[in-house]
Amino acid sequence: MTQSATLDTLDRRLIHALQIDGRASFSRIAGVLGAPERTVIRRYHRLRSALVLRVVGLVDSRRIGKLDWFVRIDCTPDAADAVTAALVQRSDTSWIAPLVGGTRLTCMVRTPIEGSDGGRPLFDHLLRTQGVRDVEASCVLRPVAGVGGWAGRTRALEASEQTALLDPAPEPPDDLEAARAEAGWGEAEERLAGELALDGRADIAQLATVTRWSASTVRRRIAALRAAGVLHFEVDVDPSHFGFPLEALLWLEVAPAALAEVTQTLSRNTAVTFAAVTTGRASVFAMVQCRDTSALYDFLADELAALPGIGRVESALIQRRAKRAGPLLLPPGPQRPGERGPGRAQGR
């Protein structure tokens, strides 16, 4: 849970800069923002300590032989909290959100790729869990919006400022197998990704300890994984801090011939924080941020209604976020002997 905070212009510019390059040095960011480096560092640590933002390292599941699923779970009223708490502790779950109404929740799950048992063990376990009435899983075929950051938090910098934060990098290969072969993926990369999921700005010495690599190898591997499209960095921040407190989930039944136009339109819409083409009855899943219910109505009645090929729309409001992109973090507080420091993952 994030603490109450008001973002000023410098905060928003800092967040946009981190979305462009989550591991850019504070000196480089300060130069682009036109602010003293010590001020930028202080702002970042204030926001992160209050759990308002953090940079998380995320891995493209397809490029490491994994699948992502959006899972809807229907529970009895007395089981919803317990099921949510259990899912929060798992390292293979993210974006966990109980829905308004109290008996349904949704989450993203990462499983092994098809050809093995895939996600069957987890899904079978969920179906056997006391209080779970139904589980519906839709496999993510292709993300189509929000991968480079929600537009609501990436409008604070001028184009020239954004360019100044970008390093020239080769285009990621189109061939996924070639990308994986080039970047490589093993146990050390898993440990690296796990640490970056906790803190995308973890220092090189810390990452070297975790991976048992040299500092130069850590730098080289991060650069290779980013260039191959395996690893990217996201700013995890509650959209309510940008004035968009209402979050809705949408499941759209879209005719195959209209998929391209619908997804392209969603990718350009500033209300859409994430969207993907999935398997299942609804071929498109989307997360939408709005200022209020009137704005959500306008989005449904005007913008979606204008698109061809949408046969049915199901919507649900999120009650709260139990877990966002990375592992759950503990708020800063007193440490008991033997505990790890604040901001570490729960359940690790």
C-alpha positions as a Python dict, from the first residue, in 0.01 Angstrom:
ca = {
    (1, 'M'): (0, 0, 0),
    (2, 'T'): (140, 340, -96),
    (3, 'Q'): (139, 634, 138),
    (4, 'S'): (-42, 958, 54),
    (5, 'A'): (167, 1186, -164),
    (6, 'T'): (122, 1480, -396),
    (7, 'L'): (338, 1479, -707),
    (8, 'D'): (472, 1813, -821),
    (9, 'T'): (623, 1896, -1160),
    (10, 'L'): (973, 1776, -1069),
    (11, 'D'): (835, 1446, -936),
    (12, 'R'): (646, 1386, -1260),
    (13, 'R'): (949, 1473, -1471),
    (14, 'L'): (1162, 1237, -1263),
    (15, 'I'): (909, 956, -1306),
    (16, 'H'): (901, 1010, -1683),
    (17, 'A'): (1281, 1007, -1696),
    (18, 'L'): (1294, 678, -1504),
    (19, 'Q'): (1038, 527, -1741),
    (20, 'I'): (1267, 609, -2033),
    (21, 'D'): (1569, 453, -1863),
    (22, 'G'): (1516, 305, -1520),
    (23, 'R'): (1891, 265, -1465),
    (24, 'A'): (2006, 604, -1591),
    (25, 'S'): (2246, 768, -1348),
    (26, 'F'): (2110, 1040, -1122),
    (27, 'S'): (2369, 1280, -1264),
    (28, 'R'): (2240, 1219, -1617),
    (29, 'I'): (1878, 1255, -1509),
    (30, 'A'): (1957, 1574, -1316),
    (31, 'G'): (2126, 1721, -1621),
    (32, 'V'): (1820, 1659, -1837),
    (33, 'L'): (1576, 1783, -1572),
    (34, 'G'): (1782, 2095, -1501),
    (35, 'A'): (1784, 2026, -1127),
    (36, 'P'): (2069, 1969, -879),
    (37, 'E'): (2171, 1605, -859),
    (38, 'R'): (2129, 1600, -480),
    (39, 'T'): (1773, 1726, -519),
    (40, 'V'): (1690, 1453, -772),
    (41, 'I'): (1839, 1184, -546),
    (42, 'R'): (1647, 1315, -247),
    (43, 'R'): (1319, 1322, -443),
    (44, 'Y'): (1367, 967, -567),
    (45, 'H'): (1442, 824, -224),
    (46, 'R'): (1154, 1014, -66),
    (47, 'L'): (907, 873, -318),
    (48, 'R'): (1047, 522, -299),
    (49, 'S'): (1058, 517, 81),
    (50, 'A'): (690, 619, 85),
    (51, 'L'): (622, 331, -162),
    (52, 'V'): (487, 584, -411),
    (53, 'L'): (718, 458, -685),
    (54, 'R'): (986, 209, -761),
    (55, 'V'): (1171, 94, -1070),
    (56, 'V'): (1123, -275, -1144),
    (57, 'G'): (1307, -494, -1389),
    (58, 'L'): (1065, -705, -1595),
    (59, 'V'): (1137, -998, -1823),
    (60, 'D'): (961, -1075, -2153),
    (61, 'S'): (819, -1419, -2074),
    (62, 'R'): (817, -1536, -2435),
    (63, 'R'): (1190, -1480, -2468),
    (64, 'I'): (1277, -1705, -2173),
    (65, 'G'): (1039, -1989, -2255),
    (66, 'K'): (748, -1881, -2033),
    (67, 'L'): (383, -1785, -2081),
    (68, 'D'): (178, -1510, -1915),
    (69, 'W'): (-186, -1570, -1823),
    (70, 'F'): (-461, -1342, -1700),
    (71, 'V'): (-654, -1548, -1448),
    (72, 'R'): (-1001, -1476, -1309),
    (73, 'I'): (-1087, -1651, -986),
    (74, 'D'): (-1437, -1671, -840),
    (75, 'C'): (-1440, -1733, -464),
    (76, 'T'): (-1689, -1771, -186),
    (77, 'P'): (-1718, -1446, 17),
    (78, 'D'): (-1526, -1587, 313),
    (79, 'A'): (-1234, -1715, 99),
    (80, 'A'): (-1148, -1414, -121),
    (81, 'D'): (-905, -1252, 124),
    (82, 'A'): (-724, -1578, 200),
    (83, 'V'): (-685, -1667, -169),
    (84, 'T'): (-557, -1317, -245),
    (85, 'A'): (-305, -1335, 41),
    (86, 'A'): (-178, -1673, -80),
    (87, 'L'): (-133, -1552, -438),
    (88, 'V'): (51, -1240, -321),
    (89, 'Q'): (325, -1459, -170),
    (90, 'R'): (392, -1645, -495),
    (91, 'S'): (686, -1535, -711),
    (92, 'D'): (499, -1632, -1031),
    (93, 'T'): (206, -1393, -978),
    (94, 'S'): (164, -1019, -1031),
    (95, 'W'): (-105, -756, -1083),
    (96, 'I'): (-330, -917, -823),
    (97, 'A'): (-654, -725, -773),
    (98, 'P'): (-973, -814, -586),
    (99, 'L'): (-1268, -676, -780),
    (100, 'V'): (-1548, -466, -641),
    (101, 'G'): (-1812, -705, -507),
    (102, 'G'): (-1582, -911, -286),
    (103, 'T'): (-1593, -1257, -443),
    (104, 'R'): (-1383, -1224, -759),
    (105, 'L'): (-1019, -1140, -819),
    (106, 'T'): (-787, -1128, -1117),
    (107, 'C'): (-412, -1168, -1149),
    (108, 'M'): (-131, -1234, -1396),
    (109, 'V'): (48, -1569, -1369),
    (110, 'R'): (371, -1678, -1537),
    (111, 'T'): (408, -2048, -1622),
    (112, 'P'): (636, -2270, -1832),
    (113, 'I'): (579, -2262, -2207),
    (114, 'E'): (342, -2497, -2388),
    (115, 'G'): (476, -2844, -2459),
    (116, 'S'): (526, -2910, -2087),
    (117, 'D'): (250, -2915, -1828),
    (118, 'G'): (230, -2538, -1866),
    (119, 'G'): (27, -2383, -1589),
    (120, 'R'): (-178, -2693, -1517),
    (121, 'P'): (-29, -2766, -1169),
    (122, 'L'): (-108, -2413, -1048),
    (123, 'F'): (-453, -2404, -1205),
    (124, 'D'): (-537, -2748, -1066),
    (125, 'H'): (-416, -2636, -724),
    (126, 'L'): (-640, -2328, -741),
    (127, 'L'): (-944, -2537, -834),
    (128, 'R'): (-880, -2762, -533),
    (129, 'T'): (-840, -2466, -298),
    (130, 'Q'): (-1116, -2439, -42),
    (131, 'G'): (-1352, -2156, -127),
    (132, 'V'): (-1255, -2132, -497),
    (133, 'R'): (-1561, -2187, -714),
    (134, 'D'): (-1418, -2129, -1062),
    (135, 'V'): (-1094, -2041, -1242),
    (136, 'E'): (-1073, -1898, -1594),
    (137, 'A'): (-730, -1850, -1752),
    (138, 'S'): (-654, -1660, -2074),
    (139, 'C'): (-307, -1687, -2224),
    (140, 'V'): (-140, -1363, -2334),
    (141, 'L'): (-63, -1394, -2705),
    (142, 'R'): (72, -1043, -2758),
    (143, 'P'): (84, -728, -2544),
    (144, 'V'): (-42, -435, -2751),
    (145, 'A'): (-44, -135, -2515),
    (146, 'G'): (134, -14, -2204),
    (147, 'V'): (459, -207, -2242),
    (148, 'G'): (665, 111, -2272),
    (149, 'G'): (484, 280, -1984),
    (150, 'W'): (139, 426, -1937),
    (151, 'A'): (100, 752, -2131),
    (152, 'G'): (-52, 917, -1825),
    (153, 'R'): (291, 927, -1665),
    (154, 'T'): (503, 978, -1979),
    (155, 'R'): (401, 1328, -2083),
    (156, 'A'): (618, 1539, -1853),
    (157, 'L'): (933, 1567, -2069),
    (158, 'E'): (985, 1742, -2401),
    (159, 'A'): (1091, 1531, -2699),
    (160, 'S'): (1448, 1667, -2683),
    (161, 'E'): (1470, 1576, -2313),
    (162, 'Q'): (1350, 1224, -2385),
    (163, 'T'): (1608, 1185, -2660),
    (164, 'A'): (1885, 1299, -2424),
    (165, 'L'): (1804, 1008, -2192),
    (166, 'L'): (1813, 744, -2464),
    (167, 'D'): (2121, 540, -2546),
    (168, 'P'): (2152, 416, -2903),
    (169, 'A'): (2070, 45, -2897),
    (170, 'P'): (2028, -219, -3166),
    (171, 'E'): (1675, -325, -3253),
    (172, 'P'): (1577, -649, -3076),
    (173, 'P'): (1575, -949, -3311),
    (174, 'D'): (1243, -1054, -3461),
    (175, 'D'): (1334, -1419, -3416),
    (176, 'L'): (1260, -1506, -3052),
    (177, 'E'): (1485, -1811, -3057),
    (178, 'A'): (1772, -1602, -3194),
    (179, 'A'): (1712, -1343, -2923),
    (180, 'R'): (1720, -1604, -2649),
    (181, 'A'): (2032, -1766, -2795),
    (182, 'E'): (2207, -1430, -2815),
    (183, 'A'): (2120, -1318, -2465),
    (184, 'G'): (2130, -1655, -2290),
    (185, 'W'): (1926, -1747, -1986),
    (186, 'G'): (2025, -1958, -1687),
    (187, 'E'): (2016, -1970, -1309),
    (188, 'A'): (2236, -1663, -1270),
    (189, 'E'): (2008, -1465, -1502),
    (190, 'E'): (1710, -1581, -1294),
    (191, 'R'): (1878, -1447, -980),
    (192, 'L'): (1962, -1123, -1159),
    (193, 'A'): (1602, -1080, -1276),
    (194, 'G'): (1471, -1157, -927),
    (195, 'E'): (1686, -886, -771),
    (196, 'L'): (1596, -632, -1040),
    (197, 'A'): (1227, -711, -990),
    (198, 'L'): (1274, -599, -630),
    (199, 'D'): (1474, -290, -722),
    (200, 'G'): (1547, -203, -1083),
    (201, 'R'): (1812, 43, -964),
    (202, 'A'): (1999, -206, -744),
    (203, 'D'): (2369, -122, -757),
    (204, 'I'): (2619, -331, -952),
    (205, 'A'): (2799, -457, -641),
    (206, 'Q'): (2474, -594, -499),
    (207, 'L'): (2387, -761, -830),
    (208, 'A'): (2736, -910, -854),
    (209, 'T'): (2693, -1067, -511),
    (210, 'V'): (2356, -1217, -603),
    (211, 'T'): (2468, -1355, -941),
    (212, 'R'): (2826, -1444, -837),
    (213, 'W'): (2948, -1257, -1144),
    (214, 'S'): (3208, -983, -1164),
    (215, 'A'): (3085, -624, -1182),
    (216, 'S'): (3189, -601, -1548),
    (217, 'T'): (2996, -920, -1629),
    (218, 'V'): (2685, -782, -1458),
    (219, 'R'): (2701, -467, -1668),
    (220, 'R'): (2758, -665, -1986),
    (221, 'R'): (2474, -913, -1917),
    (222, 'I'): (2223, -638, -1833),
    (223, 'A'): (2315, -458, -2157),
    (224, 'A'): (2282, -781, -2361),
    (225, 'L'): (1946, -874, -2207),
    (226, 'R'): (1809, -526, -2271),
    (227, 'A'): (1936, -520, -2629),
    (228, 'A'): (1776, -860, -2699),
    (229, 'G'): (1441, -741, -2562),
    (230, 'V'): (1453, -991, -2275),
    (231, 'L'): (1478, -732, -1996),
    (232, 'H'): (1315, -391, -1965),
    (233, 'F'): (1245, -151, -1681),
    (234, 'E'): (910, -16, -1570),
    (235, 'V'): (814, 252, -1320),
    (236, 'D'): (564, 103, -1076),
    (237, 'V'): (350, 390, -947),
    (238, 'D'): (-16, 410, -851),
    (239, 'P'): (-208, 605, -1122),
    (240, 'S'): (-419, 770, -852),
    (241, 'H'): (-118, 995, -788),
    (242, 'F'): (-175, 1132, -1139),
    (243, 'G'): (-541, 1203, -1074),
    (244, 'F'): (-682, 877, -1215),
    (245, 'P'): (-807, 680, -912),
    (246, 'L'): (-1064, 462, -1090),
    (247, 'E'): (-924, 143, -1243),
    (248, 'A'): (-1137, -83, -1459),
    (249, 'L'): (-1066, -414, -1629),
    (250, 'L'): (-1221, -481, -1970),
    (251, 'W'): (-1269, -804, -2161),
    (252, 'L'): (-1352, -740, -2528),
    (253, 'E'): (-1488, -992, -2775),
    (254, 'V'): (-1334, -874, -3102),
    (255, 'A'): (-1377, -1023, -3449),
    (256, 'P'): (-1041, -1145, -3589),
    (257, 'A'): (-1064, -907, -3886),
    (258, 'A'): (-1094, -611, -3649),
    (259, 'L'): (-814, -706, -3407),
    (260, 'A'): (-548, -492, -3572),
    (261, 'E'): (-758, -174, -3576),
    (262, 'V'): (-891, -223, -3223),
    (263, 'T'): (-550, -293, -3070),
    (264, 'Q'): (-381, -7, -3254),
    (265, 'T'): (-648, 231, -3128),
    (266, 'L'): (-611, 105, -2772),
    (267, 'S'): (-234, 146, -2790),
    (268, 'R'): (-279, 519, -2866),
    (269, 'N'): (-544, 587, -2601),
    (270, 'T'): (-410, 760, -2289),
    (271, 'A'): (-672, 594, -2067),
    (272, 'V'): (-535, 246, -2143),
    (273, 'T'): (-254, 141, -1909),
    (274, 'F'): (-217, -208, -2054),
    (275, 'A'): (-383, -421, -2321),
    (276, 'A'): (-313, -760, -2474),
    (277, 'V'): (-455, -1006, -2721),
    (278, 'T'): (-542, -1327, -2535),
    (279, 'T'): (-700, -1665, -2577),
    (280, 'G'): (-1050, -1726, -2446),
    (281, 'R'): (-1397, -1591, -2513),
    (282, 'A'): (-1269, -1233, -2494),
    (283, 'S'): (-979, -1189, -2735),
    (284, 'V'): (-862, -855, -2590),
    (285, 'F'): (-795, -775, -2225),
    (286, 'A'): (-737, -414, -2117),
    (287, 'M'): (-670, -213, -1803),
    (288, 'V'): (-813, 139, -1805),
    (289, 'Q'): (-752, 433, -1568),
    (290, 'C'): (-1019, 704, -1536),
    (291, 'R'): (-1084, 1008, -1319),
    (292, 'D'): (-1434, 887, -1227),
    (293, 'T'): (-1724, 669, -1342),
    (294, 'S'): (-1842, 937, -1587),
    (295, 'A'): (-1508, 922, -1764),
    (296, 'L'): (-1531, 543, -1780),
    (297, 'Y'): (-1879, 572, -1931),
    (298, 'D'): (-1747, 814, -2195),
    (299, 'F'): (-1467, 570, -2280),
    (300, 'L'): (-1712, 282, -2323),
    (301, 'A'): (-1992, 473, -2496),
    (302, 'D'): (-1782, 691, -2724),
    (303, 'E'): (-1436, 552, -2788),
    (304, 'L'): (-1503, 177, -2776),
    (305, 'A'): (-1841, 213, -2945),
    (306, 'A'): (-1673, 380, -3242),
    (307, 'L'): (-1454, 78, -3309),
    (308, 'P'): (-1565, -195, -3551),
    (309, 'G'): (-1579, -562, -3467),
    (310, 'I'): (-1638, -542, -3092),
    (311, 'G'): (-1924, -778, -3019),
    (312, 'R'): (-1938, -773, -2640),
    (313, 'V'): (-1768, -586, -2357),
    (314, 'E'): (-1741, -705, -1997),
    (315, 'S'): (-1613, -459, -1739),
    (316, 'A'): (-1523, -473, -1371),
    (317, 'L'): (-1392, -219, -1122),
    (318, 'I'): (-1084, -293, -916),
    (319, 'Q'): (-1134, -267, -542),
    (320, 'R'): (-762, -242, -462),
    (321, 'R'): (-425, -362, -584),
    (322, 'A'): (-292, -638, -362),
    (323, 'K'): (23, -663, -576),
    (324, 'R'): (153, -472, -874),
    (325, 'A'): (432, -542, -1125),
    (326, 'G'): (710, -670, -898),
    (327, 'P'): (728, -868, -574),
    (328, 'L'): (532, -729, -282),
    (329, 'L'): (731, -480, -78),
    (330, 'L'): (713, -419, 292),
    (331, 'P'): (679, -57, 406),
    (332, 'P'): (972, 91, 595),
    (333, 'G'): (957, 22, 965),
    (334, 'P'): (1151, -103, 1268),
    (335, 'Q'): (1364, -408, 1201),
    (336, 'R'): (1369, -710, 1427),
    (337, 'P'): (1695, -903, 1462),
    (338, 'G'): (1758, -1122, 1162),
    (339, 'E'): (1520, -939, 930),
    (340, 'R'): (1625, -801, 595),
    (341, 'G'): (1605, -428, 545),
    (342, 'P'): (1292, -236, 447),
    (343, 'G'): (1173, -258, 92),
    (344, 'R'): (1250, -627, 53),
    (345, 'A'): (1006, -877, -86),
    (346, 'Q'): (762, -1047, 138),
    (347, 'G'): (771, -1422, 136),
    (348, 'R'): (1122, -1459, -10),
}
